[in-house]
Amino acid sequence: MWHEGIGRCSVCHPGAIIGLVVLAVLLGLAVWGIVALTRRGGSVFKGNGAMAIVRERYARGEIKKEEFDQIKKDLR
């Protein structure tokens, strides 16, 4: 049954306040997660991921200087 009276506020109900706090925490966690994921993989999103792989392969000796230069040229 709906009761409307002076001084009653459905938003001020303790359950509603707890719900709003939980919602704010969940939204904060979602934003934090998105920021953390994009910062961690930032180089991949900017297009530098392939070049980093080529540099690592060259440093490990898996590819020769000529092949490294050619791949570098192709990626530009």
Backbone as XML, in Angstrom:
<?xml version="1.0"?>
<chain id="A" units="angstrom">
  <residue number="1" name="MET">
    <atom name="N" x="0.846" y="-1.162" z="0.000"/>
    <atom name="CA" x="0.000" y="0.000" z="0.000"/>
    <atom name="C" x="0.900" y="1.236" z="0.000"/>
  </residue>
  <residue number="2" name="TRP">
    <atom name="N" x="0.541" y="2.198" z="-0.808"/>
    <atom name="CA" x="1.317" y="3.421" z="-0.935"/>
    <atom name="C" x="0.886" y="4.420" z="0.129"/>
  </residue>
  <residue number="3" name="HIS">
    <atom name="N" x="1.861" y="4.917" z="0.836"/>
    <atom name="CA" x="1.593" y="5.949" z="1.835"/>
    <atom name="C" x="2.358" y="7.196" z="1.449"/>
  </residue>
  <residue number="4" name="GLU">
    <atom name="N" x="1.639" y="8.244" z="1.260"/>
    <atom name="CA" x="2.290" y="9.507" z="0.985"/>
    <atom name="C" x="2.042" y="10.424" z="2.169"/>
  </residue>
  <residue number="5" name="GLY">
    <atom name="N" x="3.117" y="10.932" z="2.669"/>
    <atom name="CA" x="2.968" y="11.801" z="3.815"/>
    <atom name="C" x="4.095" y="12.798" z="3.873"/>
  </residue>
  <residue number="6" name="ILE">
    <atom name="N" x="3.949" y="13.747" z="4.709"/>
    <atom name="CA" x="4.978" y="14.764" z="4.873"/>
    <atom name="C" x="6.198" y="14.118" z="5.513"/>
  </residue>
  <residue number="7" name="GLY">
    <atom name="N" x="7.366" y="14.368" z="4.961"/>
    <atom name="CA" x="8.596" y="13.850" z="5.531"/>
    <atom name="C" x="8.967" y="12.463" z="5.048"/>
  </residue>
  <residue number="8" name="ARG">
    <atom name="N" x="8.195" y="11.863" z="4.186"/>
    <atom name="CA" x="8.533" y="10.534" z="3.656"/>
    <atom name="C" x="9.251" y="10.692" z="2.324"/>
  </residue>
  <residue number="9" name="CYS">
    <atom name="N" x="10.301" y="9.934" z="2.192"/>
    <atom name="CA" x="11.111" y="10.012" z="0.976"/>
    <atom name="C" x="11.540" y="8.602" z="0.620"/>
  </residue>
  <residue number="10" name="SER">
    <atom name="N" x="11.089" y="8.106" z="-0.526"/>
    <atom name="CA" x="11.421" y="6.732" z="-0.903"/>
    <atom name="C" x="12.904" y="6.577" z="-1.214"/>
  </residue>
  <residue number="11" name="VAL">
    <atom name="N" x="13.563" y="7.633" z="-1.649"/>
    <atom name="CA" x="14.986" y="7.556" z="-1.965"/>
    <atom name="C" x="15.813" y="7.532" z="-0.678"/>
  </residue>
  <residue number="12" name="CYS">
    <atom name="N" x="15.267" y="8.082" z="0.404"/>
    <atom name="CA" x="16.002" y="8.154" z="1.658"/>
    <atom name="C" x="15.857" y="6.889" z="2.497"/>
  </residue>
  <residue number="13" name="HIS">
    <atom name="N" x="15.134" y="5.925" z="2.010"/>
    <atom name="CA" x="14.968" y="4.662" z="2.731"/>
    <atom name="C" x="16.327" y="3.980" z="2.838"/>
  </residue>
  <residue number="14" name="PRO">
    <atom name="N" x="16.658" y="3.380" z="3.981"/>
    <atom name="CA" x="17.988" y="2.755" z="4.141"/>
    <atom name="C" x="18.311" y="1.736" z="3.051"/>
  </residue>
  <residue number="15" name="GLY">
    <atom name="N" x="17.342" y="0.962" z="2.619"/>
    <atom name="CA" x="17.585" y="-0.013" z="1.544"/>
    <atom name="C" x="17.941" y="0.665" z="0.240"/>
  </residue>
  <residue number="16" name="ALA">
    <atom name="N" x="17.302" y="1.801" z="-0.037"/>
    <atom name="CA" x="17.594" y="2.535" z="-1.265"/>
    <atom name="C" x="18.993" y="3.135" z="-1.214"/>
  </residue>
  <residue number="17" name="ILE">
    <atom name="N" x="19.379" y="3.619" z="-0.062"/>
    <atom name="CA" x="20.713" y="4.209" z="0.092"/>
    <atom name="C" x="21.782" y="3.134" z="-0.092"/>
  </residue>
  <residue number="18" name="ILE">
    <atom name="N" x="21.572" y="1.973" z="0.493"/>
    <atom name="CA" x="22.529" y="0.866" z="0.334"/>
    <atom name="C" x="22.599" y="0.452" z="-1.132"/>
  </residue>
  <residue number="19" name="GLY">
    <atom name="N" x="21.458" y="0.408" z="-1.801"/>
    <atom name="CA" x="21.435" y="0.064" z="-3.223"/>
    <atom name="C" x="22.209" y="1.060" z="-4.064"/>
  </residue>
  <residue number="20" name="LEU">
    <atom name="N" x="22.060" y="2.337" z="-3.755"/>
    <atom name="CA" x="22.809" y="3.366" z="-4.489"/>
    <atom name="C" x="24.307" y="3.251" z="-4.248"/>
  </residue>
  <residue number="21" name="VAL">
    <atom name="N" x="24.697" y="2.928" z="-3.029"/>
    <atom name="CA" x="26.123" y="2.750" z="-2.719"/>
    <atom name="C" x="26.679" y="1.555" z="-3.481"/>
  </residue>
  <residue number="22" name="VAL">
    <atom name="N" x="25.934" y="0.460" z="-3.497"/>
    <atom name="CA" x="26.377" y="-0.741" z="-4.223"/>
    <atom name="C" x="26.493" y="-0.422" z="-5.709"/>
  </residue>
  <residue number="23" name="LEU">
    <atom name="N" x="25.521" y="0.287" z="-6.248"/>
    <atom name="CA" x="25.558" y="0.659" z="-7.661"/>
    <atom name="C" x="26.778" y="1.538" z="-7.967"/>
  </residue>
  <residue number="24" name="ALA">
    <atom name="N" x="27.058" y="2.492" z="-7.099"/>
    <atom name="CA" x="28.217" y="3.364" z="-7.298"/>
    <atom name="C" x="29.522" y="2.568" z="-7.256"/>
  </residue>
  <residue number="25" name="VAL">
    <atom name="N" x="29.613" y="1.613" z="-6.340"/>
    <atom name="CA" x="30.817" y="0.780" z="-6.238"/>
    <atom name="C" x="30.977" y="-0.070" z="-7.500"/>
  </residue>
  <residue number="26" name="LEU">
    <atom name="N" x="29.897" y="-0.655" z="-7.988"/>
    <atom name="CA" x="29.975" y="-1.476" z="-9.199"/>
    <atom name="C" x="30.368" y="-0.643" z="-10.414"/>
  </residue>
  <residue number="27" name="LEU">
    <atom name="N" x="29.810" y="0.541" z="-10.531"/>
    <atom name="CA" x="30.198" y="1.423" z="-11.637"/>
    <atom name="C" x="31.666" y="1.837" z="-11.527"/>
  </residue>
  <residue number="28" name="GLY">
    <atom name="N" x="32.112" y="2.122" z="-10.324"/>
    <atom name="CA" x="33.517" y="2.466" z="-10.117"/>
    <atom name="C" x="34.450" y="1.328" z="-10.495"/>
  </residue>
  <residue number="29" name="LEU">
    <atom name="N" x="34.079" y="0.110" z="-10.123"/>
    <atom name="CA" x="34.890" y="-1.059" z="-10.484"/>
    <atom name="C" x="34.920" y="-1.267" z="-11.991"/>
  </residue>
  <residue number="30" name="ALA">
    <atom name="N" x="33.797" y="-1.049" z="-12.647"/>
    <atom name="CA" x="33.747" y="-1.201" z="-14.104"/>
    <atom name="C" x="34.665" y="-0.188" z="-14.781"/>
  </residue>
  <residue number="31" name="VAL">
    <atom name="N" x="34.607" y="1.051" z="-14.352"/>
    <atom name="CA" x="35.471" y="2.086" z="-14.928"/>
    <atom name="C" x="36.937" y="1.773" z="-14.656"/>
  </residue>
  <residue number="32" name="TRP">
    <atom name="N" x="37.237" y="1.372" z="-13.433"/>
    <atom name="CA" x="38.616" y="1.029" z="-13.080"/>
    <atom name="C" x="39.116" y="-0.132" z="-13.943"/>
  </residue>
  <residue number="33" name="GLY">
    <atom name="N" x="38.282" y="-1.143" z="-14.144"/>
    <atom name="CA" x="38.669" y="-2.293" z="-14.956"/>
    <atom name="C" x="38.945" y="-1.921" z="-16.397"/>
  </residue>
  <residue number="34" name="ILE">
    <atom name="N" x="38.096" y="-1.074" z="-16.961"/>
    <atom name="CA" x="38.297" y="-0.645" z="-18.349"/>
    <atom name="C" x="39.588" y="0.152" z="-18.483"/>
  </residue>
  <residue number="35" name="VAL">
    <atom name="N" x="39.836" y="1.043" z="-17.552"/>
    <atom name="CA" x="41.068" y="1.844" z="-17.581"/>
    <atom name="C" x="42.289" y="0.937" z="-17.431"/>
  </residue>
  <residue number="36" name="ALA">
    <atom name="N" x="42.227" y="-0.021" z="-16.506"/>
    <atom name="CA" x="43.358" y="-0.923" z="-16.289"/>
    <atom name="C" x="43.640" y="-1.762" z="-17.525"/>
  </residue>
  <residue number="37" name="LEU">
    <atom name="N" x="42.608" y="-2.244" z="-18.189"/>
    <atom name="CA" x="42.810" y="-3.071" z="-19.380"/>
    <atom name="C" x="43.371" y="-2.264" z="-20.545"/>
  </residue>
  <residue number="38" name="THR">
    <atom name="N" x="42.898" y="-1.054" z="-20.714"/>
    <atom name="CA" x="43.395" y="-0.265" z="-21.833"/>
    <atom name="C" x="44.815" y="0.232" z="-21.592"/>
  </residue>
  <residue number="39" name="ARG">
    <atom name="N" x="45.182" y="0.484" z="-20.354"/>
    <atom name="CA" x="46.565" y="0.903" z="-20.071"/>
    <atom name="C" x="47.528" y="-0.256" z="-20.249"/>
  </residue>
  <residue number="40" name="ARG">
    <atom name="N" x="47.144" y="-1.440" z="-19.808"/>
    <atom name="CA" x="48.013" y="-2.606" z="-19.898"/>
    <atom name="C" x="48.290" y="-2.971" z="-21.353"/>
  </residue>
  <residue number="41" name="GLY">
    <atom name="N" x="47.292" y="-2.896" z="-22.202"/>
    <atom name="CA" x="47.457" y="-3.257" z="-23.603"/>
    <atom name="C" x="47.550" y="-2.054" z="-24.503"/>
  </residue>
  <residue number="42" name="GLY">
    <atom name="N" x="47.978" y="-0.938" z="-23.976"/>
    <atom name="CA" x="47.992" y="0.292" z="-24.742"/>
    <atom name="C" x="48.812" y="0.222" z="-26.008"/>
  </residue>
  <residue number="43" name="SER">
    <atom name="N" x="49.953" y="-0.429" z="-25.972"/>
    <atom name="CA" x="50.789" y="-0.468" z="-27.163"/>
    <atom name="C" x="50.121" y="-1.255" z="-28.277"/>
  </residue>
  <residue number="44" name="VAL">
    <atom name="N" x="49.344" y="-2.256" z="-27.940"/>
    <atom name="CA" x="48.652" y="-3.034" z="-28.959"/>
    <atom name="C" x="47.589" y="-2.176" z="-29.630"/>
  </residue>
  <residue number="45" name="PHE">
    <atom name="N" x="46.866" y="-1.381" z="-28.855"/>
    <atom name="CA" x="45.822" y="-0.542" z="-29.413"/>
    <atom name="C" x="46.400" y="0.572" z="-30.274"/>
  </residue>
  <residue number="46" name="LYS">
    <atom name="N" x="47.599" y="0.992" z="-30.022"/>
    <atom name="CA" x="48.217" y="2.060" z="-30.796"/>
    <atom name="C" x="48.920" y="1.531" z="-32.038"/>
  </residue>
  <residue number="47" name="GLY">
    <atom name="N" x="48.977" y="0.238" z="-32.232"/>
    <atom name="CA" x="49.581" y="-0.330" z="-33.415"/>
    <atom name="C" x="51.054" y="-0.642" z="-33.269"/>
  </residue>
  <residue number="48" name="ASN">
    <atom name="N" x="51.631" y="-0.581" z="-32.086"/>
    <atom name="CA" x="53.052" y="-0.845" z="-31.890"/>
    <atom name="C" x="53.329" y="-2.297" z="-31.498"/>
  </residue>
  <residue number="49" name="GLY">
    <atom name="N" x="52.316" y="-3.090" z="-31.342"/>
    <atom name="CA" x="52.488" y="-4.470" z="-30.896"/>
    <atom name="C" x="53.306" y="-5.310" z="-31.855"/>
  </residue>
  <residue number="50" name="ALA">
    <atom name="N" x="53.057" y="-5.172" z="-33.157"/>
    <atom name="CA" x="53.781" y="-5.972" z="-34.151"/>
    <atom name="C" x="55.260" y="-5.618" z="-34.154"/>
  </residue>
  <residue number="51" name="MET">
    <atom name="N" x="55.559" y="-4.342" z="-34.049"/>
    <atom name="CA" x="56.964" y="-3.914" z="-34.060"/>
    <atom name="C" x="57.692" y="-4.415" z="-32.821"/>
  </residue>
  <residue number="52" name="ALA">
    <atom name="N" x="56.998" y="-4.449" z="-31.693"/>
    <atom name="CA" x="57.621" y="-4.963" z="-30.468"/>
    <atom name="C" x="57.965" y="-6.438" z="-30.620"/>
  </residue>
  <residue number="53" name="ILE">
    <atom name="N" x="57.091" y="-7.179" z="-31.267"/>
    <atom name="CA" x="57.348" y="-8.608" z="-31.497"/>
    <atom name="C" x="58.558" y="-8.785" z="-32.410"/>
  </residue>
  <residue number="54" name="VAL">
    <atom name="N" x="58.627" y="-7.979" z="-33.457"/>
    <atom name="CA" x="59.760" y="-8.074" z="-34.391"/>
    <atom name="C" x="61.066" y="-7.739" z="-33.684"/>
  </residue>
  <residue number="55" name="ARG">
    <atom name="N" x="61.037" y="-6.710" z="-32.843"/>
    <atom name="CA" x="62.253" y="-6.348" z="-32.087"/>
    <atom name="C" x="62.693" y="-7.493" z="-31.174"/>
  </residue>
  <residue number="56" name="GLU">
    <atom name="N" x="61.723" y="-8.112" z="-30.508"/>
    <atom name="CA" x="62.057" y="-9.241" z="-29.623"/>
    <atom name="C" x="62.647" y="-10.403" z="-30.411"/>
  </residue>
  <residue number="57" name="ARG">
    <atom name="N" x="62.052" y="-10.698" z="-31.555"/>
    <atom name="CA" x="62.572" y="-11.796" z="-32.379"/>
    <atom name="C" x="63.988" y="-11.495" z="-32.859"/>
  </residue>
  <residue number="58" name="TYR">
    <atom name="N" x="64.243" y="-10.248" z="-33.216"/>
    <atom name="CA" x="65.581" y="-9.850" z="-33.662"/>
    <atom name="C" x="66.566" y="-9.946" z="-32.498"/>
  </residue>
  <residue number="59" name="ALA">
    <atom name="N" x="66.143" y="-9.515" z="-31.332"/>
    <atom name="CA" x="67.015" y="-9.555" z="-30.152"/>
    <atom name="C" x="67.354" y="-10.995" z="-29.769"/>
  </residue>
  <residue number="60" name="ARG">
    <atom name="N" x="66.423" y="-11.907" z="-29.976"/>
    <atom name="CA" x="66.682" y="-13.325" z="-29.653"/>
    <atom name="C" x="67.465" y="-14.033" z="-30.749"/>
  </residue>
  <residue number="61" name="GLY">
    <atom name="N" x="67.667" y="-13.352" z="-31.874"/>
    <atom name="CA" x="68.424" y="-13.949" z="-32.974"/>
    <atom name="C" x="67.581" y="-14.825" z="-33.883"/>
  </residue>
  <residue number="62" name="GLU">
    <atom name="N" x="66.276" y="-14.726" z="-33.783"/>
    <atom name="CA" x="65.399" y="-15.551" z="-34.612"/>
    <atom name="C" x="65.346" y="-15.049" z="-36.056"/>
  </residue>
  <residue number="63" name="ILE">
    <atom name="N" x="65.596" y="-13.758" z="-36.258"/>
    <atom name="CA" x="65.610" y="-13.208" z="-37.607"/>
    <atom name="C" x="66.892" y="-12.403" z="-37.811"/>
  </residue>
  <residue number="64" name="LYS">
    <atom name="N" x="67.323" y="-12.329" z="-39.048"/>
    <atom name="CA" x="68.553" y="-11.604" z="-39.401"/>
    <atom name="C" x="68.250" y="-10.122" z="-39.602"/>
  </residue>
  <residue number="65" name="LYS">
    <atom name="N" x="69.313" y="-9.318" z="-39.681"/>
    <atom name="CA" x="69.198" y="-7.869" z="-39.823"/>
    <atom name="C" x="68.410" y="-7.499" z="-41.073"/>
  </residue>
  <residue number="66" name="GLU">
    <atom name="N" x="68.672" y="-8.162" z="-42.190"/>
    <atom name="CA" x="67.983" y="-7.856" z="-43.443"/>
    <atom name="C" x="66.479" y="-8.116" z="-43.313"/>
  </residue>
  <residue number="67" name="GLU">
    <atom name="N" x="66.138" y="-9.239" z="-42.695"/>
    <atom name="CA" x="64.723" y="-9.574" z="-42.508"/>
    <atom name="C" x="64.057" y="-8.576" z="-41.546"/>
  </residue>
  <residue number="68" name="PHE">
    <atom name="N" x="64.777" y="-8.197" z="-40.499"/>
    <atom name="CA" x="64.270" y="-7.209" z="-39.554"/>
    <atom name="C" x="63.979" y="-5.884" z="-40.260"/>
  </residue>
  <residue number="69" name="ASP">
    <atom name="N" x="64.947" y="-5.430" z="-41.090"/>
    <atom name="CA" x="64.756" y="-4.169" z="-41.813"/>
    <atom name="C" x="63.580" y="-4.243" z="-42.773"/>
  </residue>
  <residue number="70" name="GLN">
    <atom name="N" x="63.417" y="-5.382" z="-43.451"/>
    <atom name="CA" x="62.321" y="-5.533" z="-44.390"/>
    <atom name="C" x="60.958" y="-5.519" z="-43.670"/>
  </residue>
  <residue number="71" name="ILE">
    <atom name="N" x="60.873" y="-6.237" z="-42.573"/>
    <atom name="CA" x="59.621" y="-6.265" z="-41.809"/>
    <atom name="C" x="59.304" y="-4.884" z="-41.272"/>
  </residue>
  <residue number="72" name="LYS">
    <atom name="N" x="60.319" y="-4.205" z="-40.757"/>
    <atom name="CA" x="60.150" y="-2.848" z="-40.247"/>
    <atom name="C" x="59.620" y="-1.925" z="-41.346"/>
  </residue>
  <residue number="73" name="LYS">
    <atom name="N" x="60.169" y="-2.050" z="-42.528"/>
    <atom name="CA" x="59.735" y="-1.248" z="-43.670"/>
    <atom name="C" x="58.284" y="-1.585" z="-44.052"/>
  </residue>
  <residue number="74" name="ASP">
    <atom name="N" x="57.952" y="-2.861" z="-44.026"/>
    <atom name="CA" x="56.599" y="-3.298" z="-44.392"/>
    <atom name="C" x="55.551" y="-2.825" z="-43.388"/>
  </residue>
  <residue number="75" name="LEU">
    <atom name="N" x="55.938" y="-2.730" z="-42.129"/>
    <atom name="CA" x="54.980" y="-2.334" z="-41.094"/>
    <atom name="C" x="54.686" y="-0.845" z="-41.093"/>
  </residue>
  <residue number="76" name="ARG">
    <atom name="N" x="55.505" y="-0.058" z="-41.721"/>
    <atom name="CA" x="55.278" y="1.402" z="-41.740"/>
    <atom name="C" x="54.219" y="1.804" z="-42.680"/>
  </residue>
</chain>
